Amino acid sequence: MSAITRRNFVKGAALAPLALTSSALAQTASSERFDIVVAGAGHNSLITAAYLVKAGYRCLVLEGRPTVGGDVKSAQLTLRGFQHDTCSSAHNGIQDNPMIRDNELNLGDYGLEYIFPDPVFHMPFLDGAYITQWRDPEHTRAEFAKISKKDGDTYWRMWKESGKIEPTEKFWRRRLAMSHWDIIRDNFEDDHCRAFMLACPWSQQPAQYPMTGRLAYSAFSQQRHSRPLPRGGSGKLTEALARFIEAHHGVILTNKPVQRLIIENGKCAGVECTDGSSYRAEKAVLSTIHIKQLVDMAPREMWGQDFVDGVETWQAECQMFVSNYATKEPPKYPVSGGTLSPVHSELLASPERALRFAYDYACRAVNVEDPPQHIICCSVADPTRAPAGMHTIKCVAYQPYDLKEGPEHWDKIKDQVADANLKYLRRFSPNLTDDKILARIVESPLDLERMNPHNWHGSCHAGSSAPSQSGAMRPMPGWSEYRMPINGLYQTGACTAPGGSVTGIPGRNAAAVMLKDFGTSIEEVLQKRT
């Protein structure tokens, strides 16, 4: 019951195979001199490298794991033929990035195609009520109005406000300083509507925290763009970027974890990997290694005490707890006239339940009472994700990494927590009985950190986006412009502004800064037809 539209960039070009590490290739690369060495192959560092190779610079990308992509990739986690996103799924944030919006890198030639699901988000309630966000804002307004006419009008007013930032600066200054909860509570009267606006999408930040007011308008970004999915899996974005880099004479090596920065004459001149190999850079080194690990890869005195203090006070975000399922059916939510199977749905018992996050995380306690969850079923809109007639379902719940018993306690309790989450989901989607489930894999916040070292303390967005770690404070004051304290070292990725999620903004911004430092500009590079 989901309509789909697509933006298809593919022009029929043959797709080059992705790079894999071979001893011969690695040996050859270690003897070469590159302009830029890139440590880590998440989507942001790949974006930076893509612009740099387009500019004609010789780039080497080193990835510590067997495949590129960081948290933007896909894999057969459960059964053969079931393609799961290992972390990110929705790519709505990147649609405003000029790389995609203006098709600056022609990534369709390298296999990228987006699907735009409709409906965008659905929230069912145990009393039989439900709210569905459709791509048509007037249709969505009617969804709110069927519960509360006032709230329907409020949704429409805030939708209009969300597109008028420049002319109303004073209006926004107050709202951005408020909390997400204050704005939603004061503007919406019905708890169903309040719950939707608090959790669709969930922001990884407690709603009552000060200066989270911008999140009260986050539903309208996805209203404009839907929650786009790369056809074939989230990893198709990073695979396309990798192909672009290789097509422009860049080199990508996997299974190459970086353990040390090479410092010569006060400048970062290259990196050394855990296998003893080293790679030199003529112009610069670009890192997407989490700052908590990066600071240990060079002498502390090279960073400066202010930078080290900033790293030591870095805070995690509200972490995720994920269960991936291979199933025979998608979730089926009762609606007027039948059932609805959306790509994205959210379970939140009440607005007050959203306020419990801050308390639970502060107490370092697991809470499975009416567990809020984000349910993602990409195979509804993208049948390539599973065998014919089958589906992938991801249940994203929210639990703290640092339990009272220690993070390792997750290994003992994660299956029970996943069982509780599934039991709650079945109250809304009773069709998901045991016979409909073929396989499951559970990932606690500790598992997410094990999967990707960049998910420090289970933070898939690298860390909190609270005011102390936002804007000019990310990663720390004085170092928010993608240049690091060590000469010749640059940083991108979720540790840099504006933070996590699939926006590609840190990647493109870092490219613009590096190109400027090299004596050109991203605009000049894009004028060249290569």
Steps between C-alpha positions, in 0.01 A plus 500: 500500500796734455539719193858553383678760292861477391782731403708289265842640408613183321597552138594147414872528574671177594580478869862441591567249776573635845857500622616217723828478681761275343855466622634600159283811483581595859872455437482714188307771684748509788781577257307783330470862607144628517378857524245410768469196725152446643463307826157335501240443229171622644266690272640842596865415440408334170316817398804713583726264308261503204527878465877485545549239228268699277738791554785278378664414831631149552317350798545183701210390722573255783210313661548287810217257428441263206257734319470874460209705626526545876141519625368542145510150360290187461561132563325164519482499878239227547451272198627481144308738277382730781683831467499697826631851561768462766414838651352790301200455272337836423697747287273804524770727644728462198236610248576869564874441466612646162676169432156339459276802444712632212636159397856632533668158480256320266480210744225340295771401256646295786183321609309738731121514473264640764150384587263746673242309705146624552373495775801649676425403861220326688421494874235259630349514850353227718161674515464453122595854403786562258677782318661456158736755349465506122716685251205729433498749791126564465432128525713494814316801640177303461655209696554732797164670453307172527626486860502874571404775257711742702802272471443463127512878468809509723680246283422710192618820669828346618552345155482850354724641773765235430559645154544861617818525701675806353215755525413403858836485677368629834217247488750217462747629758253439783380165370846357446582580862190318628462128547341264249245405767405860584419584139299184432313513832407866457391474136318166482209410725449128438740238637490293180616800298758592762640146496537508121682834505736381773603173337453512122796524469665432836803725538728305740465794741265521801206719402506711818863612461549875440593617150342202325219714363612459139402133530135602531523579129697192392186323375473759226838418345381147432166645390690672219728214400331186630757263656686393185653153471783405263369218286679183607602622844644797685847390395429580136592861579846412629552237230428766237746739665765229510451428130526872424829524690649200322381626162693821568823313581457487877601187692292333773645236732285309750608306812740785572433640851706812567678500837740796483547835332845557354629840615803654333624852570176583680282391207281195448679325214314169485362210701609163628263201505473219754669257259813717499447652157528875463375745238628851432310810393657786307233756589277385787344221702121490537355314799153373578623310805303581814675775694504281811736266313671756277649691793702191598659467156747785546686643802263686731708816488436526125128556559514774761334485840177669389442234235579216741263647758228511235553134415494396865164672557336356185155357577311209343148530362191295589601164355303254289409134549432323169330175398513397133249244373455295184126446466224367278289814544543870571337659804129546435335776699119518514363814333164603365415264217774245562865506598801719425860382453727807494878509477527709818282482809547602862356364824465747788238434765470862614685831491604446862675175405735706282602697808618182675806463278706754690424334833570146376832597344605695807416197718681268255194277503322289238132588467273268298173645624307600187834517315504776236621363167570608145392221263660499154391269218697609192389198298147646476630768264808315373432134418869445417570490874354148544399187304166524321215545744735529800600801709764656722391671821718709728376587849696790647446552872689727737706376796815624678844360420644550846288276726546490876642151458736621226457497119597129484172419679330554166629162382291333772174689458473613138283209385248559779484868412446416132221259600329774699525739204348245263220424743412869512513534120254211468240701692491734200582252221353164612586331170868467601458162666787256552425313178550825302851555637782312328806637680614773737823673595515728806745789540535669837670839539815305586468297179465819298831620643661165418365519145654840436756669731358834390181410691675603822296380800231388256454851358418450133512878452845513668366684804235730637384800299421698815601870498838410648576290190323691221603758244826670593530263799534189280734332549619778735536879506764630263508186286164492325633583153624148414865594561669329794768640737770296323609665176400300194224307680132548419191341656156416362217267599238502772740646759502823297222749433214462450529147645360156421231366266535456126537860385843493339540860619820437700647324198426775249596774747834334571566477126426871461741590784779277368464623142513860622817425694646341184439819304179419314131470584225245476323725249803503269529124524133450411536722193740245357319226311681183600 
